Amino acid sequence: MTTEERRLATLRTLIELAEGSSPQDCWDDSRAEELLRSQSSPDELRELGMSEQMIRRIFPEQK
C-alpha cells in the first residue's frame, strides 16, 4: 500500500468516526472532524463520499 493509499484509508476511517453520532463517540467525533479539517479539503471529502451536511459541519466557512 502506498503512502497516498494509507492516507486515503485513514481519511475514510475519520469520515466514519465523524459521521457517527452516539454520545460515547462525542470526543472521537470532534477529534475526527479536527483531523479531517487539517488533513483534507471539502473537494477531497466529497470524492471520498462524505455527505454535504458533514462537509458543511467540518468546513463551516465553505459555501
PDB file of N, H, CA, C and O in Angstrom:
ATOM      1  N   MET A   1       0.848  -1.168   0.000  1.00  0.00           N
ATOM      2  CA  MET A   1       0.000   0.000   0.000  1.00  0.00           C
ATOM      3  C   MET A   1       0.898   1.235   0.000  1.00  0.00           C
ATOM      4  O   MET A   1       1.839   1.333   0.787  1.00  0.00           O
ATOM      5  N   THR A   2       0.596   2.167  -0.884  1.00  0.00           N
ATOM      6  H   THR A   2      -0.169   2.088  -1.523  1.00  0.00           H
ATOM      7  CA  THR A   2       1.407   3.387  -0.965  1.00  0.00           C
ATOM      8  C   THR A   2       1.044   4.342   0.170  1.00  0.00           C
ATOM      9  O   THR A   2       0.045   4.156   0.865  1.00  0.00           O
ATOM     10  N   THR A   3       1.861   5.348   0.337  1.00  0.00           N
ATOM     11  H   THR A   3       2.673   5.499  -0.228  1.00  0.00           H
ATOM     12  CA  THR A   3       1.596   6.366   1.348  1.00  0.00           C
ATOM     13  C   THR A   3       0.260   7.041   1.088  1.00  0.00           C
ATOM     14  O   THR A   3      -0.506   7.265   2.026  1.00  0.00           O
ATOM     15  N   GLU A   4      -0.034   7.368  -0.154  1.00  0.00           N
ATOM     16  H   GLU A   4       0.588   7.186  -0.915  1.00  0.00           H
ATOM     17  CA  GLU A   4      -1.297   8.020  -0.504  1.00  0.00           C
ATOM     18  C   GLU A   4      -2.485   7.094  -0.229  1.00  0.00           C
ATOM     19  O   GLU A   4      -3.519   7.554   0.255  1.00  0.00           O
ATOM     20  N   GLU A   5      -2.355   5.828  -0.523  1.00  0.00           N
ATOM     21  H   GLU A   5      -1.515   5.455  -0.915  1.00  0.00           H
ATOM     22  CA  GLU A   5      -3.430   4.876  -0.240  1.00  0.00           C
ATOM     23  C   GLU A   5      -3.682   4.770   1.264  1.00  0.00           C
ATOM     24  O   GLU A   5      -4.830   4.678   1.699  1.00  0.00           O
ATOM     25  N   ARG A   6      -2.620   4.784   2.049  1.00  0.00           N
ATOM     26  H   ARG A   6      -1.687   4.859   1.696  1.00  0.00           H
ATOM     27  CA  ARG A   6      -2.769   4.749   3.514  1.00  0.00           C
ATOM     28  C   ARG A   6      -3.443   6.017   4.017  1.00  0.00           C
ATOM     29  O   ARG A   6      -4.297   5.961   4.901  1.00  0.00           O
ATOM     30  N   ARG A   7      -3.060   7.161   3.454  1.00  0.00           N
ATOM     31  H   ARG A   7      -2.366   7.206   2.735  1.00  0.00           H
ATOM     32  CA  ARG A   7      -3.666   8.431   3.853  1.00  0.00           C
ATOM     33  C   ARG A   7      -5.161   8.431   3.544  1.00  0.00           C
ATOM     34  O   ARG A   7      -5.966   8.849   4.375  1.00  0.00           O
ATOM     35  N   LEU A   8      -5.535   7.964   2.357  1.00  0.00           N
ATOM     36  H   LEU A   8      -4.881   7.624   1.681  1.00  0.00           H
ATOM     37  CA  LEU A   8      -6.947   7.921   1.986  1.00  0.00           C
ATOM     38  C   LEU A   8      -7.725   6.949   2.869  1.00  0.00           C
ATOM     39  O   LEU A   8      -8.874   7.215   3.221  1.00  0.00           O
ATOM     40  N   ALA A   9      -7.111   5.833   3.227  1.00  0.00           N
ATOM     41  H   ALA A   9      -6.177   5.617   2.941  1.00  0.00           H
ATOM     42  CA  ALA A   9      -7.758   4.880   4.129  1.00  0.00           C
ATOM     43  C   ALA A   9      -7.987   5.524   5.500  1.00  0.00           C
ATOM     44  O   ALA A   9      -9.034   5.323   6.117  1.00  0.00           O
ATOM     45  N   THR A  10      -7.024   6.284   5.964  1.00  0.00           N
ATOM     46  H   THR A  10      -6.174   6.447   5.463  1.00  0.00           H
ATOM     47  CA  THR A  10      -7.170   6.998   7.233  1.00  0.00           C
ATOM     48  C   THR A  10      -8.297   8.012   7.146  1.00  0.00           C
ATOM     49  O   THR A  10      -9.110   8.115   8.065  1.00  0.00           O
ATOM     50  N   LEU A  11      -8.355   8.767   6.044  1.00  0.00           N
ATOM     51  H   LEU A  11      -7.694   8.683   5.298  1.00  0.00           H
ATOM     52  CA  LEU A  11      -9.429   9.737   5.873  1.00  0.00           C
ATOM     53  C   LEU A  11     -10.794   9.056   5.875  1.00  0.00           C
ATOM     54  O   LEU A  11     -11.739   9.573   6.470  1.00  0.00           O
ATOM     55  N   ARG A  12     -10.906   7.912   5.224  1.00  0.00           N
ATOM     56  H   ARG A  12     -10.137   7.492   4.741  1.00  0.00           H
ATOM     57  CA  ARG A  12     -12.176   7.177   5.220  1.00  0.00           C
ATOM     58  C   ARG A  12     -12.583   6.759   6.637  1.00  0.00           C
ATOM     59  O   ARG A  12     -13.754   6.842   7.005  1.00  0.00           O
ATOM     60  N   THR A  13     -11.613   6.316   7.415  1.00  0.00           N
ATOM     61  H   THR A  13     -10.661   6.249   7.116  1.00  0.00           H
ATOM     62  CA  THR A  13     -11.890   5.939   8.805  1.00  0.00           C
ATOM     63  C   THR A  13     -12.332   7.152   9.609  1.00  0.00           C
ATOM     64  O   THR A  13     -13.265   7.061  10.406  1.00  0.00           O
ATOM     65  N   LEU A  14     -11.671   8.285   9.408  1.00  0.00           N
ATOM     66  H   LEU A  14     -10.912   8.359   8.760  1.00  0.00           H
ATOM     67  CA  LEU A  14     -12.055   9.509  10.105  1.00  0.00           C
ATOM     68  C   LEU A  14     -13.457   9.958   9.709  1.00  0.00           C
ATOM     69  O   LEU A  14     -14.212  10.451  10.547  1.00  0.00           O
ATOM     70  N   ILE A  15     -13.807   9.789   8.438  1.00  0.00           N
ATOM     71  H   ILE A  15     -13.193   9.388   7.757  1.00  0.00           H
ATOM     72  CA  ILE A  15     -15.161  10.128   7.982  1.00  0.00           C
ATOM     73  C   ILE A  15     -16.174   9.282   8.744  1.00  0.00           C
ATOM     74  O   ILE A  15     -17.181   9.806   9.220  1.00  0.00           O
ATOM     75  N   GLU A  16     -15.924   7.995   8.863  1.00  0.00           N
ATOM     76  H   GLU A  16     -15.106   7.570   8.476  1.00  0.00           H
ATOM     77  CA  GLU A  16     -16.836   7.112   9.596  1.00  0.00           C
ATOM     78  C   GLU A  16     -16.980   7.551  11.049  1.00  0.00           C
ATOM     79  O   GLU A  16     -18.084   7.560  11.593  1.00  0.00           O
ATOM     80  N   LEU A  17     -15.865   7.913  11.673  1.00  0.00           N
ATOM     81  H   LEU A  17     -14.968   7.905  11.231  1.00  0.00           H
ATOM     82  CA  LEU A  17     -15.920   8.380  13.060  1.00  0.00           C
ATOM     83  C   LEU A  17     -16.691   9.688  13.171  1.00  0.00           C
ATOM     84  O   LEU A  17     -17.513   9.847  14.073  1.00  0.00           O
ATOM     85  N   ALA A  18     -16.437  10.615  12.276  1.00  0.00           N
ATOM     86  H   ALA A  18     -15.769  10.486  11.543  1.00  0.00           H
ATOM     87  CA  ALA A  18     -17.095  11.923  12.327  1.00  0.00           C
ATOM     88  C   ALA A  18     -18.589  11.800  12.090  1.00  0.00           C
ATOM     89  O   ALA A  18     -19.374  12.547  12.675  1.00  0.00           O
ATOM     90  N   GLU A  19     -18.988  10.867  11.240  1.00  0.00           N
ATOM     91  H   GLU A  19     -18.350  10.260  10.765  1.00  0.00           H
ATOM     92  CA  GLU A  19     -20.408  10.709  10.938  1.00  0.00           C
ATOM     93  C   GLU A  19     -21.154   9.917  12.000  1.00  0.00           C
ATOM     94  O   GLU A  19     -22.385   9.932  12.033  1.00  0.00           O
ATOM     95  N   GLY A  20     -20.421   9.224  12.869  1.00  0.00           N
ATOM     96  H   GLY A  20     -19.421   9.212  12.842  1.00  0.00           H
ATOM     97  CA  GLY A  20     -21.058   8.504  13.976  1.00  0.00           C
ATOM     98  C   GLY A  20     -21.647   9.509  14.943  1.00  0.00           C
ATOM     99  O   GLY A  20     -21.042  10.550  15.196  1.00  0.00           O
ATOM    100  N   SER A  21     -22.801   9.221  15.480  1.00  0.00           N
ATOM    101  H   SER A  21     -23.294   8.375  15.275  1.00  0.00           H
ATOM    102  CA  SER A  21     -23.442  10.218  16.341  1.00  0.00           C
ATOM    103  C   SER A  21     -23.922   9.631  17.658  1.00  0.00           C
ATOM    104  O   SER A  21     -25.014   9.958  18.124  1.00  0.00           O
ATOM    105  N   SER A  22     -23.129   8.784  18.250  1.00  0.00           N
ATOM    106  H   SER A  22     -22.242   8.519  17.872  1.00  0.00           H
ATOM    107  CA  SER A  22     -23.525   8.268  19.557  1.00  0.00           C
ATOM    108  C   SER A  22     -22.837   9.091  20.646  1.00  0.00           C
ATOM    109  O   SER A  22     -21.738   9.600  20.427  1.00  0.00           O
ATOM    110  N   PRO A  23     -23.462   9.228  21.805  1.00  0.00           N
ATOM    111  CA  PRO A  23     -22.863  10.023  22.884  1.00  0.00           C
ATOM    112  C   PRO A  23     -21.468   9.536  23.281  1.00  0.00           C
ATOM    113  O   PRO A  23     -20.624  10.342  23.673  1.00  0.00           O
ATOM    114  N   GLN A  24     -21.218   8.235  23.185  1.00  0.00           N
ATOM    115  H   GLN A  24     -21.904   7.581  22.867  1.00  0.00           H
ATOM    116  CA  GLN A  24     -19.907   7.702  23.550  1.00  0.00           C
ATOM    117  C   GLN A  24     -18.833   8.171  22.568  1.00  0.00           C
ATOM    118  O   GLN A  24     -17.655   8.232  22.922  1.00  0.00           O
ATOM    119  N   ASP A  25     -19.228   8.500  21.346  1.00  0.00           N
ATOM    120  H   ASP A  25     -20.184   8.451  21.059  1.00  0.00           H
ATOM    121  CA  ASP A  25     -18.271   8.895  20.324  1.00  0.00           C
ATOM    122  C   ASP A  25     -17.997  10.392  20.303  1.00  0.00           C
ATOM    123  O   ASP A  25     -17.240  10.861  19.454  1.00  0.00           O
ATOM    124  N   CYS A  26     -18.581  11.138  21.199  1.00  0.00           N
ATOM    125  H   CYS A  26     -19.196  10.757  21.889  1.00  0.00           H
ATOM    126  CA  CYS A  26     -18.506  12.594  21.143  1.00  0.00           C
ATOM    127  C   CYS A  26     -17.066  13.095  20.992  1.00  0.00           C
ATOM    128  O   CYS A  26     -16.790  13.897  20.100  1.00  0.00           O
ATOM    129  N   TRP A  27     -16.149  12.641  21.841  1.00  0.00           N
ATOM    130  H   TRP A  27     -16.373  11.990  22.566  1.00  0.00           H
ATOM    131  CA  TRP A  27     -14.766  13.085  21.739  1.00  0.00           C
ATOM    132  C   TRP A  27     -14.181  12.646  20.412  1.00  0.00           C
ATOM    133  O   TRP A  27     -13.524  13.431  19.729  1.00  0.00           O
ATOM    134  N   ASP A  28     -14.419  11.376  20.037  1.00  0.00           N
ATOM    135  H   ASP A  28     -14.953  10.738  20.592  1.00  0.00           H
ATOM    136  CA  ASP A  28     -13.907  10.859  18.779  1.00  0.00           C
ATOM    137  C   ASP A  28     -14.434  11.656  17.601  1.00  0.00           C
ATOM    138  O   ASP A  28     -13.691  11.943  16.662  1.00  0.00           O
ATOM    139  N   ASP A  29     -15.718  12.020  17.643  1.00  0.00           N
ATOM    140  H   ASP A  29     -16.322  11.787  18.406  1.00  0.00           H
ATOM    141  CA  ASP A  29     -16.311  12.800  16.568  1.00  0.00           C
ATOM    142  C   ASP A  29     -15.579  14.126  16.400  1.00  0.00           C
ATOM    143  O   ASP A  29     -15.186  14.492  15.293  1.00  0.00           O
ATOM    144  N   SER A  30     -15.400  14.837  17.499  1.00  0.00           N
ATOM    145  H   SER A  30     -15.719  14.540  18.399  1.00  0.00           H
ATOM    146  CA  SER A  30     -14.740  16.145  17.446  1.00  0.00           C
ATOM    147  C   SER A  30     -13.302  16.020  16.971  1.00  0.00           C
ATOM    148  O   SER A  30     -12.841  16.805  16.142  1.00  0.00           O
ATOM    149  N   ARG A  31     -12.614  15.049  17.490  1.00  0.00           N
ATOM    150  H   ARG A  31     -12.989  14.411  18.163  1.00  0.00           H
ATOM    151  CA  ARG A  31     -11.202  14.850  17.098  1.00  0.00           C
ATOM    152  C   ARG A  31     -11.122  14.453  15.630  1.00  0.00           C
ATOM    153  O   ARG A  31     -10.250  14.940  14.910  1.00  0.00           O
ATOM    154  N   ALA A  32     -12.013  13.581  15.173  1.00  0.00           N
ATOM    155  H   ALA A  32     -12.721  13.186  15.758  1.00  0.00           H
ATOM    156  CA  ALA A  32     -12.020  13.175  13.766  1.00  0.00           C
ATOM    157  C   ALA A  32     -12.288  14.379  12.875  1.00  0.00           C
ATOM    158  O   ALA A  32     -11.653  14.532  11.831  1.00  0.00           O
ATOM    159  N   GLU A  33     -13.231  15.242  13.281  1.00  0.00           N
ATOM    160  H   GLU A  33     -13.747  15.117  14.129  1.00  0.00           H
ATOM    161  CA  GLU A  33     -13.517  16.439  12.494  1.00  0.00           C
ATOM    162  C   GLU A  33     -12.302  17.355  12.420  1.00  0.00           C
ATOM    163  O   GLU A  33     -11.996  17.891  11.355  1.00  0.00           O
ATOM    164  N   GLU A  34     -11.610  17.539  13.533  1.00  0.00           N
ATOM    165  H   GLU A  34     -11.859  17.104  14.399  1.00  0.00           H
ATOM    166  CA  GLU A  34     -10.398  18.368  13.542  1.00  0.00           C
ATOM    167  C   GLU A  34      -9.349  17.806  12.586  1.00  0.00           C
ATOM    168  O   GLU A  34      -8.734  18.548  11.819  1.00  0.00           O
ATOM    169  N   LEU A  35      -9.153  16.503  12.639  1.00  0.00           N
ATOM    170  H   LEU A  35      -9.652  15.900  13.262  1.00  0.00           H
ATOM    171  CA  LEU A  35      -8.162  15.876  11.771  1.00  0.00           C
ATOM    172  C   LEU A  35      -8.567  15.982  10.300  1.00  0.00           C
ATOM    173  O   LEU A  35      -7.728  16.256   9.443  1.00  0.00           O
ATOM    174  N   LEU A  36      -9.840  15.769  10.011  1.00  0.00           N
ATOM    175  H   LEU A  36     -10.522  15.547  10.708  1.00  0.00           H
ATOM    176  CA  LEU A  36     -10.304  15.902   8.624  1.00  0.00           C
ATOM    177  C   LEU A  36     -10.101  17.330   8.128  1.00  0.00           C
ATOM    178  O   LEU A  36      -9.693  17.538   6.985  1.00  0.00           O
ATOM    179  N   ARG A  37     -10.382  18.302   8.972  1.00  0.00           N
ATOM    180  H   ARG A  37     -10.715  18.132   9.900  1.00  0.00           H
ATOM    181  CA  ARG A  37     -10.225  19.712   8.601  1.00  0.00           C
ATOM    182  C   ARG A  37      -8.758  20.027   8.288  1.00  0.00           C
ATOM    183  O   ARG A  37      -8.460  20.769   7.352  1.00  0.00           O
ATOM    184  N   SER A  38      -7.863  19.464   9.069  1.00  0.00           N
ATOM    185  H   SER A  38      -8.105  18.862   9.829  1.00  0.00           H
ATOM    186  CA  SER A  38      -6.445  19.787   8.877  1.00  0.00           C
ATOM    187  C   SER A  38      -5.758  18.939   7.804  1.00  0.00           C
ATOM    188  O   SER A  38      -4.704  19.321   7.296  1.00  0.00           O
ATOM    189  N   GLN A  39      -6.349  17.791   7.457  1.00  0.00           N
ATOM    190  H   GLN A  39      -7.205  17.481   7.870  1.00  0.00           H
ATOM    191  CA  GLN A  39      -5.674  16.863   6.553  1.00  0.00           C
ATOM    192  C   GLN A  39      -6.338  16.703   5.190  1.00  0.00           C
ATOM    193  O   GLN A  39      -5.857  15.941   4.351  1.00  0.00           O
ATOM    194  N   SER A  40      -7.450  17.422   4.960  1.00  0.00           N
ATOM    195  H   SER A  40      -7.841  18.042   5.641  1.00  0.00           H
ATOM    196  CA  SER A  40      -8.168  17.239   3.700  1.00  0.00           C
ATOM    197  C   SER A  40      -8.830  18.536   3.278  1.00  0.00           C
ATOM    198  O   SER A  40      -8.647  19.579   3.907  1.00  0.00           O
ATOM    199  N   SER A  41      -9.586  18.457   2.223  1.00  0.00           N
ATOM    200  H   SER A  41      -9.734  17.610   1.712  1.00  0.00           H
ATOM    201  CA  SER A  41     -10.335  19.607   1.714  1.00  0.00           C
ATOM    202  C   SER A  41     -11.775  19.167   1.469  1.00  0.00           C
ATOM    203  O   SER A  41     -12.049  17.969   1.399  1.00  0.00           O
ATOM    204  N   PRO A  42     -12.693  20.117   1.338  1.00  0.00           N
ATOM    205  CA  PRO A  42     -14.074  19.741   1.039  1.00  0.00           C
ATOM    206  C   PRO A  42     -14.182  18.897  -0.238  1.00  0.00           C
ATOM    207  O   PRO A  42     -14.928  17.919  -0.276  1.00  0.00           O
ATOM    208  N   ASP A  43     -13.441  19.275  -1.270  1.00  0.00           N
ATOM    209  H   ASP A  43     -12.835  20.069  -1.239  1.00  0.00           H
ATOM    210  CA  ASP A  43     -13.496  18.517  -2.523  1.00  0.00           C
ATOM    211  C   ASP A  43     -13.013  17.080  -2.343  1.00  0.00           C
ATOM    212  O   ASP A  43     -13.609  16.146  -2.879  1.00  0.00           O
ATOM    213  N   GLU A  44     -11.942  16.912  -1.594  1.00  0.00           N
ATOM    214  H   GLU A  44     -11.458  17.671  -1.159  1.00  0.00           H
ATOM    215  CA  GLU A  44     -11.432  15.563  -1.376  1.00  0.00           C
ATOM    216  C   GLU A  44     -12.437  14.724  -0.585  1.00  0.00           C
ATOM    217  O   GLU A  44     -12.635  13.545  -0.881  1.00  0.00           O
ATOM    218  N   LEU A  45     -13.068  15.331   0.414  1.00  0.00           N
ATOM    219  H   LEU A  45     -12.907  16.289   0.654  1.00  0.00           H
ATOM    220  CA  LEU A  45     -14.054  14.598   1.202  1.00  0.00           C
ATOM    221  C   LEU A  45     -15.262  14.212   0.356  1.00  0.00           C
ATOM    222  O   LEU A  45     -15.822  13.131   0.538  1.00  0.00           O
ATOM    223  N   ARG A  46     -15.665  15.076  -0.560  1.00  0.00           N
ATOM    224  H   ARG A  46     -15.210  15.954  -0.708  1.00  0.00           H
ATOM    225  CA  ARG A  46     -16.748  14.726  -1.486  1.00  0.00           C
ATOM    226  C   ARG A  46     -16.367  13.513  -2.315  1.00  0.00           C
ATOM    227  O   ARG A  46     -17.165  12.593  -2.495  1.00  0.00           O
ATOM    228  N   GLU A  47     -15.134  13.518  -2.821  1.00  0.00           N
ATOM    229  H   GLU A  47     -14.485  14.265  -2.674  1.00  0.00           H
ATOM    230  CA  GLU A  47     -14.658  12.394  -3.633  1.00  0.00           C
ATOM    231  C   GLU A  47     -14.662  11.090  -2.839  1.00  0.00           C
ATOM    232  O   GLU A  47     -14.848  10.011  -3.402  1.00  0.00           O
ATOM    233  N   LEU A  48     -14.455  11.198  -1.529  1.00  0.00           N
ATOM    234  H   LEU A  48     -14.303  12.074  -1.071  1.00  0.00           H
ATOM    235  CA  LEU A  48     -14.438  10.014  -0.669  1.00  0.00           C
ATOM    236  C   LEU A  48     -15.832   9.626  -0.189  1.00  0.00           C
ATOM    237  O   LEU A  48     -15.984   8.639   0.529  1.00  0.00           O
ATOM    238  N   GLY A  49     -16.852  10.392  -0.577  1.00  0.00           N
ATOM    239  H   GLY A  49     -16.728  11.194  -1.161  1.00  0.00           H
ATOM    240  CA  GLY A  49     -18.222  10.019  -0.276  1.00  0.00           C
ATOM    241  C   GLY A  49     -18.859  10.656   0.945  1.00  0.00           C
ATOM    242  O   GLY A  49     -19.932  10.227   1.370  1.00  0.00           O
ATOM    243  N   MET A  50     -18.225  11.669   1.518  1.00  0.00           N
ATOM    244  H   MET A  50     -17.353  12.017   1.173  1.00  0.00           H
ATOM    245  CA  MET A  50     -18.818  12.318   2.683  1.00  0.00           C
ATOM    246  C   MET A  50     -20.022  13.149   2.251  1.00  0.00           C
ATOM    247  O   MET A  50     -20.025  13.745   1.174  1.00  0.00           O
ATOM    248  N   SER A  51     -21.035  13.180   3.099  1.00  0.00           N
ATOM    249  H   SER A  51     -21.032  12.696   3.974  1.00  0.00           H
ATOM    250  CA  SER A  51     -22.249  13.942   2.801  1.00  0.00           C
ATOM    251  C   SER A  51     -21.970  15.443   2.854  1.00  0.00           C
ATOM    252  O   SER A  51     -21.071  15.905   3.556  1.00  0.00           O
ATOM    253  N   GLU A  52     -22.762  16.183   2.095  1.00  0.00           N
ATOM    254  H   GLU A  52     -23.493  15.808   1.525  1.00  0.00           H
ATOM    255  CA  GLU A  52     -22.626  17.647   2.088  1.00  0.00           C
ATOM    256  C   GLU A  52     -22.891  18.230   3.466  1.00  0.00           C
ATOM    257  O   GLU A  52     -22.243  19.197   3.864  1.00  0.00           O
ATOM    258  N   GLN A  53     -23.827  17.660   4.190  1.00  0.00           N
ATOM    259  H   GLN A  53     -24.354  16.874   3.867  1.00  0.00           H
ATOM    260  CA  GLN A  53     -24.136  18.133   5.538  1.00  0.00           C
ATOM    261  C   GLN A  53     -22.904  18.040   6.441  1.00  0.00           C
ATOM    262  O   GLN A  53     -22.600  18.975   7.182  1.00  0.00           O
ATOM    263  N   MET A  54     -22.202  16.914   6.376  1.00  0.00           N
ATOM    264  H   MET A  54     -22.449  16.155   5.774  1.00  0.00           H
ATOM    265  CA  MET A  54     -20.992  16.748   7.194  1.00  0.00           C
ATOM    266  C   MET A  54     -19.875  17.674   6.729  1.00  0.00           C
ATOM    267  O   MET A  54     -19.136  18.219   7.549  1.00  0.00           O
ATOM    268  N   ILE A  55     -19.753  17.852   5.427  1.00  0.00           N
ATOM    269  H   ILE A  55     -20.354  17.409   4.761  1.00  0.00           H
ATOM    270  CA  ILE A  55     -18.713  18.756   4.912  1.00  0.00           C
ATOM    271  C   ILE A  55     -18.961  20.167   5.419  1.00  0.00           C
ATOM    272  O   ILE A  55     -18.019  20.856   5.811  1.00  0.00           O
ATOM    273  N   ARG A  56     -20.225  20.613   5.417  1.00  0.00           N
ATOM    274  H   ARG A  56     -20.990  20.054   5.098  1.00  0.00           H
ATOM    275  CA  ARG A  56     -20.542  21.954   5.933  1.00  0.00           C
ATOM    276  C   ARG A  56     -20.257  22.048   7.434  1.00  0.00           C
ATOM    277  O   ARG A  56     -19.881  23.107   7.935  1.00  0.00           O
ATOM    278  N   ARG A  57     -20.440  20.941   8.138  1.00  0.00           N
ATOM    279  H   ARG A  57     -20.746  20.081   7.730  1.00  0.00           H
ATOM    280  CA  ARG A  57     -20.150  20.931   9.579  1.00  0.00           C
ATOM    281  C   ARG A  57     -18.643  21.041   9.834  1.00  0.00           C
ATOM    282  O   ARG A  57     -18.212  21.741  10.751  1.00  0.00           O
ATOM    283  N   ILE A  58     -17.857  20.351   9.027  1.00  0.00           N
ATOM    284  H   ILE A  58     -18.207  19.783   8.282  1.00  0.00           H
ATOM    285  CA  ILE A  58     -16.410  20.354   9.205  1.00  0.00           C
ATOM    286  C   ILE A  58     -15.778  21.641   8.683  1.00  0.00           C
ATOM    287  O   ILE A  58     -14.826  22.162   9.264  1.00  0.00           O
ATOM    288  N   PHE A  59     -16.318  22.139   7.589  1.00  0.00           N
ATOM    289  H   PHE A  59     -17.092  21.716   7.117  1.00  0.00           H
ATOM    290  CA  PHE A  59     -15.809  23.358   6.962  1.00  0.00           C
ATOM    291  C   PHE A  59     -16.920  24.412   6.929  1.00  0.00           C
ATOM    292  O   PHE A  59     -17.430  24.720   5.851  1.00  0.00           O
ATOM    293  N   PRO A  60     -17.308  24.969   8.078  1.00  0.00           N
ATOM    294  CA  PRO A  60     -18.451  25.900   8.112  1.00  0.00           C
ATOM    295  C   PRO A  60     -18.221  27.176   7.290  1.00  0.00           C
ATOM    296  O   PRO A  60     -19.179  27.826   6.871  1.00  0.00           O
ATOM    297  N   GLU A  61     -16.962  27.531   7.061  1.00  0.00           N
ATOM    298  H   GLU A  61     -16.183  27.003   7.401  1.00  0.00           H
ATOM    299  CA  GLU A  61     -16.664  28.738   6.304  1.00  0.00           C
ATOM    300  C   GLU A  61     -16.869  28.548   4.801  1.00  0.00           C
ATOM    301  O   GLU A  61     -16.929  29.522   4.051  1.00  0.00           O
ATOM    302  N   GLN A  62     -16.975  27.292   4.366  1.00  0.00           N
ATOM    303  H   GLN A  62     -16.926  26.501   4.975  1.00  0.00           H
ATOM    304  CA  GLN A  62     -17.193  26.994   2.944  1.00  0.00           C
ATOM    305  C   GLN A  62     -18.667  27.143   2.619  1.00  0.00           C
ATOM    306  O   GLN A  62     -19.525  26.902   3.468  1.00  0.00           O
ATOM    307  N   LYS A  63     -18.954  27.530   1.417  1.00  0.00           N
ATOM    308  H   LYS A  63     -18.257  27.726   0.727  1.00  0.00           H
ATOM    309  CA  LYS A  63     -20.352  27.636   0.964  1.00  0.00           C
ATOM    310  C   LYS A  63     -20.690  26.471   0.088  1.00  0.00           C
ATOM    311  O   LYS A  63     -21.816  26.370  -0.398  1.00  0.00           O
TER     312      LYS A  63
END
